[in-house]
Amino acid sequence: ILNVEQSPQSLHVQEGDSTNFTCSFPSSNFYALHWYRWETAKSPEALFVMTLNGDEKKKGRISATLNTKEGYSYLYIKGSQPEDSATYLCASDPYNNNDMRFGAGTRLTVKP
Amino acid sequence: DTEVTQTPKHLVMGMTNKKSLKCEQHMGHRAMYWYKQKAKKPPELMFVYSYEKLSINESVPSRFSPECPNSSLLNLHLHALQPEDSALYLCASSQVSGNTEAFFGQGTRLTVV
C-alpha cells in the first residue's frame, strides 16, 4: 500500500448502533498513526495518536486499535449518537518528521 | 489557548491578483503545516515548517510561497493562481515530535476566478 486508504468512504447508521472503520497505511515505514474527527464547518480535531503495535486507545465511546506489522488501524464507535456524525480521518507519519499523510476519510452519518 | 486561527475564512481572487493567507497559534508549537483539500479528497500536504525553517515542500508550484516569520505565524502568499487552485487551505501546528496531535484551523476557502 503506497497511500493511506480508508474504508468505507461513507457510512449511515441508526442511533445506538455500533460501527467501525478501517485505515490502511504503508507498513514498511511507520512512526505514528493519527485519527481526527472533522465536523462540518469546524476544524479537524485530534482523537488519537498511536505509535505502538498492538496499542489500543479509548476516549469515551470511541476506541482505536493499531497493527503496524500489517499496516492497519480500526476505529470503533460504540452506541453511535447523532453528534458523532462527522468525517473521520486517519494520517500516517512514517518518518517522525511531521510528514503527515491523510486518507480521504470516512463520512459517518448517524440518524436519530 | 488551543486554537489555530486562520484568516480570511473565505477569499475570492482573480488570476492576476496577489493575496496572502495567514495562520497564527500561541501554543508554543514549533511545527506548522499547510494542507490543501479539494472536495472528497484527502488533505494534501503542501509545506511543513520545523523551528521556522522549511522542512518539507511537496513540489508545490512556485505560485504558492510560504513564509514563517516567527514561531507563532505562518503565511501562504498567492500569486497568479489558476482556477484549479480553488480549494480549502488548512493550517495546522504541532510539537515537532511526530507522536503528538496536530491542531488545525478552520481553513480558508479559496476561489480563483
gemmi code that builds the backbone of each chain (N, CA, C; Angstrom):
import gemmi

chains = {
    "A": [
        ("ILE", (0.863, -1.182, 0.000), (0.000, 0.000, 0.000), (0.901, 1.234, 0.000)),
        ("LEU", (0.748, 2.083, -1.026), (1.609, 3.253, -1.124), (1.004, 4.453, -0.427)),
        ("ASN", (-0.336, 4.500, -0.392), (-1.010, 5.638, 0.210), (-1.772, 5.196, 1.451)),
        ("VAL", (-2.292, 6.208, 2.153), (-3.179, 5.926, 3.274), (-4.593, 5.776, 2.710)),
        ("GLU", (-5.219, 4.673, 3.010), (-6.551, 4.407, 2.472), (-7.534, 4.163, 3.608)),
        ("GLN", (-8.738, 4.655, 3.432), (-9.772, 4.468, 4.439), (-11.016, 3.855, 3.814)),
        ("SER", (-11.647, 2.998, 4.591), (-12.908, 2.406, 4.133), (-13.836, 2.196, 5.316)),
        ("PRO", (-15.164, 2.270, 5.069), (-15.760, 2.674, 3.798), (-15.622, 4.181, 3.590)),
        ("GLN", (-16.027, 4.632, 2.418), (-15.983, 6.063, 2.126), (-17.057, 6.794, 2.930)),
        ("SER", (-18.227, 6.151, 3.051), (-19.298, 6.732, 3.856), (-20.103, 5.626, 4.517)),
        ("LEU", (-20.783, 6.008, 5.565), (-21.496, 5.049, 6.394), (-22.708, 5.746, 7.007)),
        ("HIS", (-23.870, 5.091, 6.906), (-25.071, 5.623, 7.536), (-25.533, 4.585, 8.551)),
        ("VAL", (-25.675, 5.013, 9.817), (-26.123, 4.085, 10.857), (-27.244, 4.720, 11.648)),
        ("GLN", (-27.972, 3.888, 12.380), (-29.018, 4.384, 13.267), (-28.420, 4.700, 14.635)),
        ("GLU", (-29.024, 5.654, 15.302), (-28.622, 5.975, 16.670), (-28.628, 4.696, 17.507)),
        ("GLY", (-27.561, 4.507, 18.272), (-27.450, 3.321, 19.116), (-26.641, 2.201, 18.497)),
        ("ASP", (-26.477, 2.237, 17.159), (-25.668, 1.199, 16.510), (-24.197, 1.391, 16.872)),
        ("SER", (-23.460, 0.305, 16.882), (-22.012, 0.385, 16.988), (-21.427, 0.228, 15.594)),
        ("THR", (-20.317, 0.875, 15.339), (-19.764, 0.874, 13.991), (-18.237, 0.889, 14.044)),
        ("ASN", (-17.624, 0.546, 12.940), (-16.169, 0.636, 12.887), (-15.728, 0.912, 11.463)),
        ("PHE", (-14.572, 1.539, 11.320), (-13.988, 1.783, 10.023), (-12.495, 1.508, 10.061)),
        ("THR", (-11.927, 1.431, 8.851), (-10.554, 0.961, 8.691), (-9.668, 2.011, 8.076)),
        ("CYS", (-8.434, 2.049, 8.540), (-7.386, 2.872, 7.936), (-6.223, 1.946, 7.599)),
        ("SER", (-5.806, 1.946, 6.337), (-4.652, 1.146, 5.917), (-3.511, 2.073, 5.540)),
        ("PHE", (-2.305, 1.723, 5.936), (-1.152, 2.591, 5.690), (0.058, 1.729, 5.351)),
        ("PRO", (1.065, 2.328, 4.715), (2.258, 1.542, 4.375), (2.930, 1.029, 5.644)),
        ("SER", (3.130, -0.283, 5.727), (3.739, -0.855, 6.928), (5.264, -0.859, 6.858)),
        ("SER", (5.806, -0.558, 5.688), (7.257, -0.623, 5.512), (7.982, 0.431, 6.334)),
        ("ASN", (7.366, 1.593, 6.465), (7.927, 2.644, 7.321), (6.808, 3.171, 8.182)),
        ("PHE", (7.012, 3.161, 9.474), (5.941, 3.602, 10.369), (6.540, 4.292, 11.574)),
        ("TYR", (5.946, 5.452, 11.927), (6.308, 6.088, 13.186), (5.059, 6.347, 14.033)),
        ("ALA", (4.030, 6.934, 13.422), (2.825, 7.259, 14.187), (1.610, 7.245, 13.270)),
        ("LEU", (0.468, 6.943, 13.854), (-0.810, 6.944, 13.145), (-1.753, 7.853, 13.929)),
        ("HIS", (-2.356, 8.800, 13.218), (-3.246, 9.781, 13.840), (-4.684, 9.542, 13.384)),
        ("TRP", (-5.634, 9.729, 14.297), (-7.057, 9.774, 13.948), (-7.608, 11.153, 14.299)),
        ("TYR", (-8.385, 11.712, 13.366), (-9.016, 13.012, 13.571), (-10.497, 12.909, 13.261)),
        ("ARG", (-11.268, 13.748, 13.947), (-12.699, 13.875, 13.643), (-12.923, 15.266, 13.082)),
        ("TRP", (-13.680, 15.349, 11.961), (-13.874, 16.621, 11.292), (-15.357, 16.831, 11.079)),
        ("GLU", (-15.935, 17.710, 11.910), (-17.339, 18.068, 11.747), (-17.450, 19.205, 10.751)),
        ("THR", (-18.560, 19.245, 10.061), (-18.797, 20.277, 9.046), (-18.647, 21.660, 9.665)),
        ("ALA", (-17.945, 22.535, 8.951), (-17.746, 23.939, 9.350), (-16.893, 24.096, 10.611)),
        ("LYS", (-16.216, 23.026, 11.006), (-15.314, 23.125, 12.156), (-13.912, 22.691, 11.740)),
        ("SER", (-12.969, 22.769, 12.675), (-11.601, 22.307, 12.418), (-11.514, 20.815, 12.683)),
        ("PRO", (-10.654, 20.116, 11.952), (-10.361, 18.729, 12.348), (-9.839, 18.707, 13.784)),
        ("GLU", (-10.313, 17.690, 14.543), (-9.973, 17.611, 15.969), (-9.312, 16.270, 16.235)),
        ("ALA", (-8.178, 16.271, 16.914), (-7.458, 15.028, 17.156), (-8.231, 14.111, 18.085)),
        ("LEU", (-8.273, 12.830, 17.732), (-8.850, 11.807, 18.604), (-7.719, 11.016, 19.277)),
        ("PHE", (-6.845, 10.445, 18.458), (-5.779, 9.594, 18.993), (-4.505, 9.761, 18.164)),
        ("VAL", (-3.376, 9.572, 18.844), (-2.096, 9.383, 18.169), (-1.535, 8.067, 18.688)),
        ("MET", (-1.234, 7.162, 17.777), (-0.828, 5.806, 18.171), (0.525, 5.488, 17.571)),
        ("THR", (1.383, 4.870, 18.366), (2.727, 4.571, 17.886), (3.123, 3.109, 18.073)),
        ("LEU", (2.507, 2.401, 18.995), (2.976, 1.048, 19.327), (2.096, -0.030, 18.698)),
        ("ASN", (2.733, -1.042, 18.120), (1.984, -2.156, 17.559), (1.150, -2.809, 18.657)),
        ("GLY", (-0.111, -3.074, 18.356), (-0.984, -3.707, 19.339), (-1.637, -2.723, 20.296)),
        ("ASP", (-1.297, -1.438, 20.135), (-1.845, -0.424, 21.045), (-3.352, -0.305, 20.853)),
        ("GLU", (-4.041, -0.004, 21.937), (-5.461, 0.295, 21.875), (-5.681, 1.546, 22.713)),
        ("LYS", (-6.412, 2.506, 22.125), (-6.695, 3.752, 22.849), (-8.204, 3.952, 22.899)),
        ("LYS", (-8.651, 4.635, 23.967), (-10.083, 4.812, 24.150), (-10.359, 6.221, 24.656)),
        ("LYS", (-11.452, 6.806, 24.118), (-11.905, 8.115, 24.581), (-13.422, 8.047, 24.575)),
        ("GLY", (-14.006, 7.833, 25.762), (-15.455, 7.722, 25.842), (-15.935, 6.499, 25.076)),
        ("ARG", (-16.834, 6.721, 24.096), (-17.395, 5.604, 23.328), (-16.539, 5.261, 22.095)),
        ("ILE", (-15.467, 5.988, 21.898), (-14.631, 5.787, 20.715), (-13.324, 5.101, 21.125)),
        ("SER", (-12.943, 4.108, 20.358), (-11.673, 3.436, 20.623), (-10.985, 3.127, 19.302)),
        ("ALA", (-9.691, 2.871, 19.370), (-8.921, 2.568, 18.163), (-7.872, 1.522, 18.492)),
        ("THR", (-7.582, 0.686, 17.489), (-6.523, -0.309, 17.609), (-5.526, -0.103, 16.491)),
        ("LEU", (-4.328, -0.652, 16.671), (-3.252, -0.433, 15.707), (-2.488, -1.726, 15.469)),
        ("ASN", (-2.276, -2.057, 14.190), (-1.431, -3.183, 13.792), (-0.394, -2.637, 12.814)),
        ("THR", (0.812, -2.411, 13.310), (1.846, -1.797, 12.462), (2.486, -2.816, 11.526)),
        ("LYS", (2.430, -4.092, 11.890), (3.068, -5.110, 11.041), (2.299, -5.295, 9.738)),
        ("GLU", (0.984, -5.253, 9.833), (0.161, -5.425, 8.625), (-0.352, -4.104, 8.083)),
        ("GLY", (-0.133, -3.025, 8.810), (-0.449, -1.691, 8.302), (-1.926, -1.351, 8.317)),
        ("TYR", (-2.579, -1.523, 9.474), (-3.961, -1.069, 9.557), (-4.305, -0.627, 10.976)),
        ("SER", (-5.334, 0.198, 11.039), (-5.893, 0.652, 12.303), (-7.405, 0.649, 12.161)),
        ("TYR", (-8.095, 0.250, 13.227), (-9.552, 0.294, 13.257), (-10.004, 1.355, 14.251)),
        ("LEU", (-11.047, 2.071, 13.860), (-11.714, 2.991, 14.787), (-13.101, 2.444, 15.064)),
        ("TYR", (-13.450, 2.343, 16.347), (-14.753, 1.816, 16.754), (-15.540, 2.906, 17.469)),
        ("ILE", (-16.832, 2.974, 17.170), (-17.721, 3.840, 17.923), (-18.842, 2.972, 18.468)),
        ("LYS", (-18.981, 2.975, 19.785), (-19.998, 2.155, 20.455), (-21.231, 3.013, 20.706)),
        ("GLY", (-22.412, 2.494, 20.343), (-23.639, 3.241, 20.617), (-23.645, 4.614, 19.972)),
        ("SER", (-23.542, 4.649, 18.646), (-23.422, 5.923, 17.918), (-24.547, 6.893, 18.274)),
        ("GLN", (-24.185, 8.160, 18.345), (-25.128, 9.237, 18.603), (-25.108, 10.201, 17.427)),
        ("PRO", (-26.198, 10.959, 17.208), (-26.206, 11.916, 16.094), (-25.008, 12.867, 16.122)),
        ("GLU", (-24.546, 13.228, 17.320), (-23.399, 14.152, 17.403), (-22.088, 13.507, 16.974)),
        ("ASP", (-22.080, 12.195, 16.750), (-20.895, 11.531, 16.207), (-20.786, 11.717, 14.697)),
        ("SER", (-21.820, 12.255, 14.084), (-21.799, 12.466, 12.633), (-20.666, 13.418, 12.279)),
        ("ALA", (-19.764, 12.957, 11.440), (-18.563, 13.721, 11.087), (-17.789, 12.896, 10.066)),
        ("THR", (-16.726, 13.492, 9.547), (-15.767, 12.735, 8.744), (-14.602, 12.351, 9.648)),
        ("TYR", (-14.252, 11.071, 9.614), (-13.160, 10.564, 10.442), (-11.955, 10.330, 9.529)),
        ("LEU", (-10.875, 11.041, 9.829), (-9.662, 10.998, 9.010), (-8.550, 10.287, 9.769)),
        ("CYS", (-7.771, 9.500, 9.049), (-6.536, 8.998, 9.649), (-5.347, 9.535, 8.864)),
        ("ALA", (-4.210, 9.605, 9.514), (-2.992, 10.120, 8.877), (-1.798, 9.325, 9.388)),
        ("SER", (-0.900, 9.014, 8.483), (0.317, 8.288, 8.822), (1.514, 9.230, 8.772)),
        ("ASP", (2.358, 9.142, 9.793), (3.631, 9.865, 9.797), (4.719, 8.787, 9.800)),
        ("PRO", (5.305, 8.469, 8.628), (6.205, 7.313, 8.574), (7.613, 7.540, 9.148)),
        ("TYR", (8.063, 8.792, 9.193), (9.483, 9.026, 9.479), (9.751, 9.947, 10.671)),
        ("ASN", (8.706, 10.302, 11.433), (8.876, 11.227, 12.556), (9.496, 12.542, 12.096)),
        ("ASN", (9.025, 13.033, 10.957), (9.481, 14.350, 10.503), (8.288, 15.233, 10.161)),
        ("ASN", (7.155, 14.964, 10.828), (5.934, 15.745, 10.626), (5.383, 15.614, 9.207)),
        ("ASP", (5.769, 14.574, 8.507), (5.280, 14.330, 7.154), (3.990, 13.525, 7.271)),
        ("MET", (2.926, 14.190, 7.645), (1.674, 13.540, 7.996), (0.782, 13.444, 6.763)),
        ("ARG", (0.503, 12.194, 6.322), (-0.266, 11.960, 5.085), (-1.636, 11.395, 5.434)),
        ("PHE", (-2.667, 12.048, 4.893), (-4.033, 11.703, 5.242), (-4.679, 10.741, 4.254)),
        ("GLY", (-5.606, 9.943, 4.781), (-6.549, 9.232, 3.936), (-7.699, 10.163, 3.584)),
        ("ALA", (-8.592, 9.686, 2.723), (-9.706, 10.520, 2.253), (-10.829, 10.612, 3.277)),
        ("GLY", (-10.794, 9.775, 4.302), (-11.788, 9.882, 5.359), (-12.976, 8.960, 5.181)),
        ("THR", (-13.652, 8.699, 6.287), (-14.944, 8.001, 6.293), (-15.968, 8.984, 6.809)),
        ("ARG", (-16.998, 9.239, 5.984), (-18.050, 10.174, 6.403), (-19.144, 9.368, 7.099)),
        ("LEU", (-19.315, 9.610, 8.386), (-20.332, 8.898, 9.186), (-21.546, 9.783, 9.396)),
        ("THR", (-22.722, 9.225, 9.120), (-23.989, 9.900, 9.416), (-24.772, 9.008, 10.367)),
        ("VAL", (-25.151, 9.559, 11.514), (-25.928, 8.808, 12.499), (-27.336, 9.388, 12.517)),
        ("LYS", (-28.310, 8.562, 12.180), (-29.699, 9.014, 12.101), (-30.393, 8.793, 13.434)),
        ("PRO", (-31.134, 9.823, 13.893), (-31.841, 9.670, 15.187), (-32.932, 8.618, 15.073)),
    ],
    "B": [
        ("ASP", (-4.888, 28.205, 25.556), (-5.379, 28.522, 24.218), (-4.934, 27.434, 23.250)),
        ("THR", (-5.890, 26.643, 22.778), (-5.545, 25.541, 21.856), (-6.082, 25.829, 20.473)),
        ("GLU", (-6.061, 27.104, 20.115), (-6.670, 27.492, 18.862), (-5.627, 27.828, 17.802)),
        ("VAL", (-5.949, 27.413, 16.575), (-5.196, 27.847, 15.399), (-6.141, 28.738, 14.606)),
        ("THR", (-5.738, 29.968, 14.401), (-6.613, 30.954, 13.768), (-6.153, 31.210, 12.347)),
        ("GLN", (-7.066, 31.036, 11.411), (-6.753, 31.287, 10.008), (-7.593, 32.448, 9.495)),
        ("THR", (-6.952, 33.323, 8.755), (-7.669, 34.425, 8.100), (-7.180, 34.579, 6.669)),
        ("PRO", (-8.064, 34.966, 5.741), (-9.515, 35.097, 5.951), (-10.198, 33.731, 5.914)),
        ("LYS", (-11.460, 33.685, 6.237), (-12.210, 32.419, 6.148), (-12.564, 32.108, 4.694)),
        ("HIS", (-12.841, 33.152, 3.945), (-13.179, 32.995, 2.524), (-12.373, 34.015, 1.725)),
        ("LEU", (-11.969, 33.616, 0.525), (-11.222, 34.528, -0.339), (-11.562, 34.216, -1.783)),
        ("VAL", (-11.945, 35.265, -2.511), (-12.140, 35.138, -3.953), (-11.087, 36.026, -4.601)),
        ("MET", (-10.321, 35.465, -5.517), (-9.273, 36.258, -6.143), (-9.194, 35.963, -7.640)),
        ("GLY", (-8.785, 36.970, -8.373), (-8.586, 36.802, -9.801), (-7.219, 36.199, -10.071)),
        ("MET", (-7.029, 35.732, -11.292), (-5.797, 35.031, -11.641), (-4.577, 35.954, -11.650)),
        ("THR", (-4.798, 37.267, -11.690), (-3.658, 38.181, -11.689), (-3.390, 38.786, -10.307)),
        ("ASN", (-4.236, 38.440, -9.344), (-4.099, 39.044, -8.007), (-2.960, 38.430, -7.219)),
        ("LYS", (-2.533, 39.203, -6.198), (-1.633, 38.671, -5.163), (-2.368, 38.787, -3.840)),
        ("LYS", (-2.405, 37.684, -3.121), (-3.064, 37.682, -1.812), (-2.252, 36.815, -0.865)),
        ("SER", (-2.572, 36.905, 0.427), (-1.897, 36.074, 1.418), (-2.904, 35.449, 2.367)),
        ("LEU", (-2.640, 34.203, 2.737), (-3.396, 33.537, 3.787), (-2.537, 33.570, 5.050)),
        ("LYS", (-3.223, 33.765, 6.189), (-2.479, 33.871, 7.445), (-2.935, 32.805, 8.428)),
        ("CYS", (-2.005, 32.390, 9.266), (-2.273, 31.365, 10.274), (-1.495, 31.748, 11.524)),
        ("GLU", (-2.145, 31.624, 12.679), (-1.497, 32.018, 13.929), (-1.837, 31.017, 15.028)),
        ("GLN", (-0.847, 30.682, 15.837), (-1.076, 29.836, 17.013), (-0.186, 30.326, 18.141)),
        ("HIS", (-0.669, 30.121, 19.380), (0.086, 30.548, 20.559), (0.233, 29.392, 21.537)),
        ("MET", (0.429, 28.196, 20.999), (0.593, 27.010, 21.840), (2.059, 26.634, 22.005)),
        ("GLY", (2.951, 27.430, 21.444), (4.372, 27.104, 21.536), (4.797, 25.994, 20.601)),
        ("HIS", (3.939, 25.675, 19.630), (4.277, 24.622, 18.666), (5.343, 25.107, 17.694)),
        ("ARG", (6.310, 24.236, 17.407), (7.396, 24.629, 16.513), (7.306, 23.925, 15.166)),
        ("ALA", (6.223, 23.187, 14.923), (5.952, 22.630, 13.589), (4.645, 23.225, 13.100)),
        ("MET", (4.667, 23.748, 11.881), (3.451, 24.320, 11.297), (3.319, 23.823, 9.864)),
        ("TYR", (2.070, 23.632, 9.440), (1.783, 22.930, 8.186), (0.777, 23.716, 7.342)),
        ("TRP", (0.906, 23.589, 6.038), (-0.159, 23.964, 5.110), (-0.624, 22.716, 4.369)),
        ("TYR", (-1.959, 22.532, 4.359), (-2.587, 21.472, 3.581), (-3.580, 22.103, 2.616)),
        ("LYS", (-3.772, 21.431, 1.492), (-4.789, 21.829, 0.506), (-5.797, 20.694, 0.429)),
        ("GLN", (-7.082, 21.033, 0.454), (-8.077, 19.979, 0.360), (-9.135, 20.323, -0.664)),
        ("LYS", (-9.319, 19.424, -1.617), (-10.414, 19.543, -2.575), (-11.496, 18.549, -2.170)),
        ("ALA", (-12.716, 18.847, -2.620), (-13.881, 18.083, -2.170), (-13.686, 16.577, -2.370)),
        ("LYS", (-13.984, 15.825, -1.312), (-13.971, 14.361, -1.313), (-12.571, 13.784, -1.541)),
        ("LYS", (-11.562, 14.600, -1.352), (-10.167, 14.130, -1.462), (-9.489, 14.288, -0.120)),
        ("PRO", (-8.373, 13.559, 0.110), (-7.647, 13.755, 1.378), (-7.019, 15.130, 1.439)),
        ("PRO", (-6.856, 15.688, 2.650), (-5.995, 16.870, 2.775), (-4.607, 16.510, 2.239)),
        ("GLU", (-4.076, 17.376, 1.378), (-2.817, 17.114, 0.678), (-1.738, 18.013, 1.272)),
        ("LEU", (-0.683, 17.406, 1.788), (0.378, 18.188, 2.406), (1.086, 19.059, 1.365)),
        ("MET", (1.240, 20.359, 1.712), (1.961, 21.280, 0.831), (3.330, 21.609, 1.417)),
        ("PHE", (3.340, 22.139, 2.614), (4.580, 22.608, 3.246), (4.564, 22.276, 4.731)),
        ("VAL", (5.754, 22.036, 5.283), (5.929, 21.914, 6.719), (7.100, 22.797, 7.127)),
        ("TYR", (6.889, 23.573, 8.166), (7.971, 24.330, 8.796), (8.276, 23.697, 10.138)),
        ("SER", (9.556, 23.531, 10.397), (10.002, 22.990, 11.667), (11.033, 23.961, 12.223)),
        ("TYR", (10.768, 24.491, 13.414), (11.628, 25.529, 14.004), (11.852, 26.676, 13.010)),
        ("GLU", (10.752, 27.086, 12.392), (10.705, 28.236, 11.483), (11.526, 28.045, 10.204)),
        ("LYS", (11.940, 26.809, 9.969), (12.653, 26.513, 8.709), (11.804, 25.564, 7.872)),
        ("LEU", (11.790, 25.786, 6.574), (11.010, 24.931, 5.682), (11.640, 23.542, 5.661)),
        ("SER", (10.889, 22.539, 6.121), (11.449, 21.191, 6.195), (10.853, 20.267, 5.138)),
        ("ILE", (9.638, 20.541, 4.708), (9.019, 19.738, 3.661), (8.346, 20.677, 2.663)),
        ("ASN", (8.651, 20.469, 1.391), (7.996, 21.202, 0.298), (7.608, 20.149, -0.718)),
        ("GLU", (6.323, 19.883, -0.815), (5.864, 18.780, -1.642), (5.741, 19.170, -3.112)),
        ("SER", (6.821, 19.716, -3.669), (6.829, 20.073, -5.105), (5.628, 20.940, -5.460)),
        ("VAL", (5.357, 21.896, -4.600), (4.233, 22.798, -4.832), (4.664, 23.864, -5.847)),
        ("PRO", (3.774, 24.221, -6.797), (4.137, 25.254, -7.775), (4.556, 26.552, -7.097)),
        ("SER", (5.442, 27.283, -7.754), (6.019, 28.494, -7.152), (5.001, 29.622, -7.002)),
        ("ARG", (3.819, 29.475, -7.568), (2.796, 30.495, -7.358), (2.272, 30.464, -5.909)),
        ("PHE", (2.647, 29.415, -5.165), (2.390, 29.341, -3.725), (3.733, 29.555, -3.021)),
        ("SER", (3.797, 30.552, -2.139), (5.059, 30.848, -1.474), (4.828, 30.932, 0.025)),
        ("PRO", (5.347, 29.962, 0.790), (5.124, 30.005, 2.231), (6.142, 30.901, 2.922)),
        ("GLU", (5.764, 31.325, 4.124), (6.668, 32.160, 4.922), (6.348, 31.908, 6.385)),
        ("CYS", (7.379, 31.774, 7.206), (7.181, 31.598, 8.642), (7.991, 32.676, 9.344)),
        ("PRO", (7.419, 33.853, 9.551), (8.191, 34.982, 10.086), (8.608, 34.811, 11.548)),
        ("ASN", (7.830, 34.038, 12.310), (8.220, 33.731, 13.688), (7.517, 32.454, 14.117)),
        ("SER", (7.740, 32.033, 15.347), (7.246, 30.716, 15.774), (5.729, 30.657, 15.915)),
        ("SER", (5.040, 31.799, 15.849), (3.582, 31.805, 16.010), (2.825, 32.002, 14.703)),
        ("LEU", (3.522, 32.434, 13.668), (2.841, 32.847, 12.444), (3.292, 32.030, 11.243)),
        ("LEU", (2.335, 31.766, 10.380), (2.617, 31.086, 9.113), (1.781, 31.762, 8.042)),
        ("ASN", (2.428, 32.141, 6.964), (1.718, 32.782, 5.854), (1.825, 31.920, 4.606)),
        ("LEU", (0.863, 32.091, 3.724), (0.942, 31.475, 2.394), (0.627, 32.564, 1.388)),
        ("HIS", (1.640, 32.977, 0.641), (1.487, 34.043, -0.340), (1.075, 33.429, -1.678)),
        ("LEU", (0.077, 34.041, -2.284), (-0.529, 33.508, -3.500), (-0.370, 34.501, -4.637)),
        ("HIS", (0.050, 34.016, -5.771), (0.253, 34.921, -6.920), (0.023, 34.159, -8.217)),
        ("ALA", (-0.762, 34.767, -9.087), (-1.018, 34.181, -10.418), (-1.584, 32.773, -10.309)),
        ("LEU", (-2.594, 32.605, -9.464), (-3.191, 31.281, -9.288), (-4.084, 30.930, -10.470)),
        ("GLN", (-4.388, 29.652, -10.566), (-5.255, 29.116, -11.601), (-6.582, 28.692, -10.972)),
        ("PRO", (-7.638, 28.612, -11.762), (-8.930, 28.168, -11.197), (-8.841, 26.804, -10.496)),
        ("GLU", (-7.956, 25.925, -10.964), (-7.847, 24.606, -10.322), (-7.199, 24.676, -8.937)),
        ("ASP", (-6.693, 25.843, -8.559), (-6.153, 26.025, -7.211), (-7.256, 26.317, -6.198)),
        ("SER", (-8.468, 26.485, -6.669), (-9.600, 26.698, -5.757), (-9.736, 25.480, -4.858)),
        ("ALA", (-9.758, 25.709, -3.551), (-9.764, 24.596, -2.588), (-9.901, 25.176, -1.188)),
        ("LEU", (-9.965, 24.292, -0.206), (-9.872, 24.679, 1.203), (-8.409, 24.553, 1.616)),
        ("TYR", (-7.852, 25.606, 2.175), (-6.459, 25.588, 2.630), (-6.456, 25.555, 4.150)),
        ("LEU", (-5.878, 24.477, 4.673), (-5.855, 24.247, 6.114), (-4.460, 24.477, 6.665)),
        ("CYS", (-4.413, 25.147, 7.797), (-3.161, 25.313, 8.530), (-3.243, 24.443, 9.776)),
        ("ALA", (-2.121, 23.901, 10.192), (-2.067, 23.108, 11.419), (-0.754, 23.379, 12.135)),
        ("SER", (-0.740, 23.054, 13.421), (0.501, 23.162, 14.179), (0.600, 21.991, 15.139)),
        ("SER", (1.831, 21.681, 15.529), (2.052, 20.598, 16.490), (3.429, 20.760, 17.109)),
        ("GLN", (3.691, 19.931, 18.133), (5.066, 19.792, 18.583), (5.860, 19.185, 17.424)),
        ("VAL", (7.162, 19.372, 17.434), (7.970, 18.845, 16.336), (7.972, 17.317, 16.343)),
        ("SER", (7.902, 16.687, 17.500), (7.841, 15.228, 17.563), (6.552, 14.727, 16.925)),
        ("GLY", (6.669, 13.708, 16.057), (5.516, 13.251, 15.287), (4.497, 12.449, 16.063)),
        ("ASN", (4.759, 12.168, 17.342), (3.799, 11.360, 18.083), (2.891, 12.210, 18.963)),
        ("THR", (2.726, 13.481, 18.584), (1.775, 14.345, 19.291), (0.736, 14.841, 18.306)),
        ("GLU", (-0.429, 15.185, 18.837), (-1.538, 15.588, 17.977), (-1.266, 16.937, 17.322)),
        ("ALA", (-1.841, 17.109, 16.149), (-1.806, 18.395, 15.470), (-3.117, 19.126, 15.726)),
        ("PHE", (-3.038, 20.438, 15.755), (-4.219, 21.282, 15.930), (-4.433, 22.035, 14.618)),
        ("PHE", (-5.667, 22.036, 14.172), (-5.990, 22.623, 12.870), (-6.802, 23.890, 13.011)),
        ("GLY", (-6.610, 24.798, 12.061), (-7.520, 25.906, 11.889), (-8.755, 25.459, 11.115)),
        ("GLN", (-9.705, 26.375, 10.969), (-10.935, 26.060, 10.242), (-10.767, 26.141, 8.732)),
        ("GLY", (-9.639, 26.690, 8.310), (-9.369, 26.731, 6.882), (-9.783, 28.033, 6.226)),
        ("THR", (-9.188, 28.278, 5.072), (-9.591, 29.372, 4.191), (-10.140, 28.749, 2.922)),
        ("ARG", (-11.376, 29.090, 2.607), (-11.979, 28.600, 1.358), (-11.601, 29.567, 0.247)),
        ("LEU", (-10.751, 29.120, -0.666), (-10.229, 29.970, -1.739), (-10.929, 29.654, -3.053)),
        ("THR", (-11.388, 30.694, -3.719), (-11.951, 30.554, -5.060), (-11.164, 31.442, -5.998)),
        ("VAL", (-10.633, 30.868, -7.051), (-9.872, 31.619, -8.053), (-10.747, 31.759, -9.293)),
        ("VAL", (-10.969, 33.015, -9.689), (-11.877, 33.257, -10.837), (-11.104, 33.846, -12.016)),
    ],
}
model = gemmi.Model(1)
for chain_id, residues in chains.items():
    chain = gemmi.Chain(chain_id)
    for i, (resn, *xyz) in enumerate(residues, 1):
        res = gemmi.Residue()
        res.name, res.seqid = resn, gemmi.SeqId(i, " ")
        for name, pos in zip(("N", "CA", "C"), xyz):
            atom = gemmi.Atom()
            atom.name, atom.element = name, gemmi.Element(name[0])
            atom.pos, atom.b_iso = gemmi.Position(*pos), 0.0
            res.add_atom(atom)
        chain.add_residue(res)
    model.add_chain(chain)
structure = gemmi.Structure()
structure.add_model(model)
structure.setup_entities()
